[in-house]
């Protein structure tokens, strides 16, 4: 089995890959994320996922590297991770009662065969109307502080979501169906283990 490396420290991404039975190791990318003014969201996440994957790929000559990046977009504005509690409150107020998009870009690099595949998934999420008390209570849990858009759909943030249109796993950090389609083209399929 080829060595598979997740170029991310995200516990959510690790959980998604474990959940589907993939055997992998984690090597955190030292890629420095930068703002890309004027770049559309899909291109933004693809560029960042490629940068993260490449930074790890340079250390391996026979491995499959998976890099990813997730952003929340409302009215063409990218909502990154909040820097302060006030910042988190403002983001949640903006998302309240509205539909926003979550973009996850991913890159898979096969270092042996020198193949690089980059793609993205967009998922739309409708938030219910949030009261000031709900926003404050959620921010005080500390949960929003390390998450794009100041919420995690897999945690207490799920209480705010009225409707999801698209790929749930992509919102949590990895569009697993698309990633597995790519891995299969590279000869990796965890379901083959169960063939009689």
Buried (B, 14 or more C-beta within 10 A) or exposed (E): EBBBBBBBEBEBBBEBBEEBEBEBEBBEBEBEEEEEEEBEBBBBBBBBBBBBBBBBBEEBEEBBBBBBBBBBBBEEEBBBBBEEBEBBBBBBEBBBEEEBBBBBBBBBBBBBEEEBBBBBBBBEBBBEEBEEEBBEEBBEEEBBBEBBBBBBBBBBBEEBBEEBEBBBBBBBBBBBEBBBEBBEEBEBEBEEEEEE
